[in-house]
């Protein structure tokens, strides 16, 4: 962002916090998806529940 307004250079705690929450949610989704595909692949109910879209 190449904005020259003074407000654009201020740290936005709300956005930073939301990015942190989003990154944790992505991490958990990857962990659940990985266990569904590689560890619990013999349990179709778990795999379908985790990998359903």
Secondary structure, DSSP 8 states (H G I E B T S, - for coil): ----SGGGGS--HHHHHHHHHHHHHHHHHHHHHHHHHHTSTT-HHHHHHHH--
